[in-house]
Amino acid sequence: MRRGAGVGAAVAAVLVWGEVEHWWASRTALGEHRSVPPESEVIIVLGFANRSEDRANALNRWRVRAGLRSVDPTVPNSRLVFSGTTRPGGSVSEAELMARYALRECGTSSERIQLEGLSHTTWENIQYSIPFMEDADSIKIVSNPLHALRGRLYLRRQRPDLARRLRRASDYRFGEKCWIKPFFAVYGLLDLARMRKDTRMRAAQFGA
């Protein structure tokens, strides 16, 4: 009985840790506070590798829903940009599959949707989405929160002026997909550690 209680406590601790890491990530590396409400916003939804060309996979569908709930109803002009290229040998991009799901199953207006279908990596997701951000007062990057944090950090590197417009998306909800959050947290934290190491190496290389 004690062993069962110990296992249960350990599982609960891991799940709580996953929640805390995702909560922290969703509120990190945001832009400057604005006293004036934004007139426009762009929500960049980062795609994930999609094997099927018939329908967005479960993770991409979740990211679409997180992007939709990130739309601020008080902002007059909101745009959703779905970002991601085709799989090797494929003909339908991740961006298009996410857009189809948003249109057909979530009832989103086509006027609100734009596609970025060239990017193969998170760095490129941000790089190729920059033209959609230029005229937006508010920028939100949507994925699972630690991946979205990496996207925000990449934007800080590529365009620090645009990064000042970053706002918190609604990609974190307490208890949502709690069973997988610890796995995402481990993967995401390792990615962030690699980013920091790469930054230090570049600084040393160029004498910064």
C-alpha positions as CSV (number, residue, x, y, z in Angstrom):
1,M,0.0,0.0,0.0
2,R,2.9,2.4,0.8
3,R,4.5,1.5,-2.5
4,G,1.3,2.4,-4.3
5,A,1.0,5.7,-2.5
6,G,4.7,6.4,-3.3
7,V,4.2,5.7,-7.0
8,G,1.1,7.9,-7.0
9,A,2.9,10.7,-5.3
10,A,5.8,10.5,-7.8
11,V,3.4,10.5,-10.7
12,A,1.6,13.5,-9.3
13,A,4.9,15.3,-8.7
14,V,5.9,14.8,-12.4
15,L,2.5,16.0,-13.7
16,V,2.7,19.1,-11.5
17,W,6.3,19.7,-12.7
18,G,5.1,19.5,-16.3
19,E,2.3,22.0,-15.6
20,V,4.7,24.5,-13.9
21,E,7.2,24.3,-16.8
22,H,4.5,25.0,-19.3
23,W,2.9,27.8,-17.3
24,W,6.4,29.4,-16.9
25,A,7.2,29.0,-20.6
26,S,3.8,30.6,-21.7
27,R,4.7,33.8,-19.7
28,T,8.4,34.1,-20.7
29,A,10.1,36.3,-23.3
30,L,7.1,38.5,-24.0
31,G,7.3,42.0,-25.3
32,E,6.8,45.4,-23.7
33,H,3.6,46.5,-22.0
34,R,1.4,48.6,-24.2
35,S,-0.9,51.2,-22.6
36,V,-2.8,51.5,-25.9
37,P,-5.0,48.6,-26.9
38,P,-3.8,47.0,-30.2
39,E,-5.7,47.6,-33.4
40,S,-4.3,44.5,-35.1
41,E,-2.8,41.2,-34.2
42,V,-1.2,38.3,-35.9
43,I,-1.1,34.8,-34.5
44,I,1.6,32.5,-35.8
45,V,0.8,28.8,-35.4
46,L,3.8,26.6,-35.7
47,G,3.3,23.3,-37.6
48,F,4.5,19.9,-36.7
49,A,5.5,17.1,-39.1
50,N,2.4,15.6,-40.7
51,R,2.7,12.2,-42.3
52,S,-0.8,12.2,-43.8
53,E,-1.8,14.6,-46.5
54,D,-5.5,14.0,-45.8
55,R,-5.9,15.6,-42.4
56,A,-3.9,17.5,-39.8
57,N,-2.5,15.2,-37.1
58,A,-3.6,15.4,-33.5
59,L,-0.8,17.7,-32.4
60,N,-1.4,20.1,-35.3
61,R,-5.2,20.1,-34.6
62,W,-4.5,21.0,-31.0
63,R,-2.2,23.8,-32.1
64,V,-4.9,25.1,-34.4
65,R,-7.4,25.2,-31.6
66,A,-4.9,26.9,-29.3
67,G,-4.4,29.5,-32.1
68,L,-8.1,30.1,-32.4
69,R,-8.6,30.6,-28.7
70,S,-5.7,33.1,-28.8
71,V,-7.7,35.5,-30.9
72,D,-8.6,38.5,-28.9
73,P,-12.2,39.4,-29.7
74,T,-11.6,43.1,-28.8
75,V,-8.9,43.5,-31.5
76,P,-10.5,44.8,-34.8
77,N,-8.1,43.0,-37.1
78,S,-6.9,39.5,-36.2
79,R,-5.0,37.2,-38.6
80,L,-4.0,33.6,-38.2
81,V,-0.8,32.4,-40.0
82,F,-0.3,28.7,-40.2
83,S,3.4,27.9,-40.7
84,G,5.0,24.7,-42.0
85,T,6.2,23.1,-45.3
86,T,5.4,19.8,-47.0
87,R,6.9,16.5,-45.9
88,P,9.6,15.0,-48.2
89,G,7.9,13.9,-51.4
90,G,4.6,15.4,-50.4
91,S,2.4,18.0,-52.1
92,V,0.3,19.4,-49.2
93,S,2.0,21.6,-46.5
94,E,1.5,21.4,-42.8
95,A,0.2,25.0,-43.1
96,E,-2.5,24.0,-45.6
97,L,-3.6,21.0,-43.5
98,M,-4.0,23.2,-40.4
99,A,-5.9,25.8,-42.4
100,R,-8.3,23.1,-43.8
101,Y,-8.9,21.9,-40.2
102,A,-9.5,25.5,-39.0
103,L,-12.0,26.1,-41.9
104,R,-13.8,22.8,-42.2
105,E,-14.0,21.7,-38.6
106,C,-13.6,24.8,-36.5
107,G,-15.6,27.2,-38.6
108,T,-12.9,29.8,-39.0
109,S,-13.4,32.5,-41.7
110,S,-11.1,32.1,-44.7
111,E,-10.5,35.9,-44.7
112,R,-8.6,35.6,-41.4
113,I,-6.2,32.8,-42.6
114,Q,-2.8,33.2,-44.2
115,L,-0.3,30.5,-45.0
116,E,3.5,30.2,-44.7
117,G,4.4,27.0,-46.4
118,L,8.2,27.1,-46.9
119,S,9.6,26.5,-43.4
120,H,11.3,23.3,-42.4
121,T,12.5,24.3,-39.0
122,T,11.4,26.5,-36.1
123,W,14.0,29.1,-37.0
124,E,12.5,29.2,-40.5
125,N,8.9,29.2,-39.1
126,I,9.8,32.6,-37.6
127,Q,12.0,33.8,-40.4
128,Y,9.5,33.2,-43.1
129,S,6.6,34.5,-41.0
130,I,8.2,37.9,-40.4
131,P,6.5,39.6,-43.4
132,F,3.1,38.8,-41.8
133,M,4.2,40.4,-38.6
134,E,5.5,43.7,-39.9
135,D,2.2,45.7,-39.7
136,A,0.7,44.0,-36.6
137,D,0.5,45.8,-33.3
138,S,0.5,42.5,-31.4
139,I,2.2,39.2,-32.2
140,K,1.4,35.9,-30.7
141,I,3.3,32.6,-31.4
142,V,1.4,29.4,-30.8
143,S,2.6,25.9,-30.2
144,N,3.0,23.8,-27.1
145,P,4.4,26.5,-24.7
146,L,8.1,25.5,-24.6
147,H,8.2,25.3,-28.4
148,A,6.4,28.6,-28.6
149,L,9.0,30.1,-26.2
150,R,11.7,28.9,-28.6
151,G,9.9,30.7,-31.4
152,R,9.8,33.9,-29.4
153,L,13.5,33.7,-28.6
154,Y,14.2,33.2,-32.3
155,L,12.2,36.3,-33.1
156,R,14.3,38.2,-30.5
157,R,17.4,37.1,-32.4
158,Q,16.1,37.8,-35.9
159,R,14.0,41.0,-35.3
160,P,14.3,42.4,-31.8
161,D,12.1,45.4,-32.9
162,L,9.2,43.0,-33.6
163,A,9.8,40.9,-30.5
164,R,8.8,44.0,-28.5
165,R,5.3,43.4,-29.8
166,L,5.1,39.8,-28.5
167,R,2.0,39.0,-26.4
168,R,1.0,35.9,-24.5
169,A,-1.0,33.3,-26.5
170,S,-3.6,31.0,-25.0
171,D,-1.6,27.8,-25.6
172,Y,-1.4,27.0,-21.9
173,R,-4.4,25.7,-20.0
174,F,-4.1,24.1,-16.6
175,G,-4.7,20.3,-16.8
176,E,-5.0,20.2,-20.6
177,K,-3.1,17.2,-22.0
178,C,-1.4,17.0,-18.6
179,W,-0.2,13.4,-19.3
180,I,2.1,14.5,-22.1
181,K,3.3,17.8,-20.7
182,P,6.3,16.3,-18.8
183,F,7.6,14.8,-22.1
184,F,7.2,18.1,-23.9
185,A,8.9,19.8,-20.9
186,V,11.9,17.6,-21.1
187,Y,12.2,17.9,-24.8
188,G,11.7,21.7,-24.7
189,L,14.1,22.3,-21.9
190,L,16.8,20.4,-23.7
191,D,16.2,22.5,-26.8
192,L,16.5,25.7,-24.8
193,A,19.7,24.4,-23.3
194,R,21.1,23.7,-26.8
195,M,20.0,27.2,-27.8
196,R,21.9,28.8,-24.9
197,K,25.0,26.7,-25.7
198,D,24.9,27.7,-29.3
199,T,24.6,31.4,-28.3
200,R,27.6,31.2,-26.1
201,M,29.6,29.5,-28.8
202,R,28.7,32.1,-31.3
203,A,29.6,34.9,-28.8
204,A,33.0,33.3,-28.2
205,Q,33.6,32.8,-31.9
206,F,32.9,36.5,-32.8
207,G,34.4,37.9,-29.7
208,A,31.1,39.3,-28.3
